[in-house]
């Protein structure tokens, strides 16, 4: 599962080359999706009006909702000091789940915002999708 945090969502909306190519490639691959935690989309929209329209126009983007279990877990992470609501929702989405058995990859512009053990990839790192 590939997850976009707030910084990656904002970059995609601004036309980030590697993320745009990734979104396009995933749209052509059945079953592949870019997951955007709802609180990351909310935070990005709060900072940039109409950003959500750009993001939701990508057919490969799905929004990971904040259901009851997620709400409690994210709230606990916030209380325990793992970050703000959007960061904690992205972290929650990156944790192992029963419905997804593979490894999650969290695309971000702020790798240091996440604790060790979470697989993060900096969206501007050399080699992201083969770009150097």
Helices and strands as residue ranges (DSSP letters): E 2-4, H 6-13, H 17-27, E 34-37, H 38-47, H 51-56, E 61-64, H 68-79, H 85-94, E 105-108, G 111-113, E 120-122, G 128-130
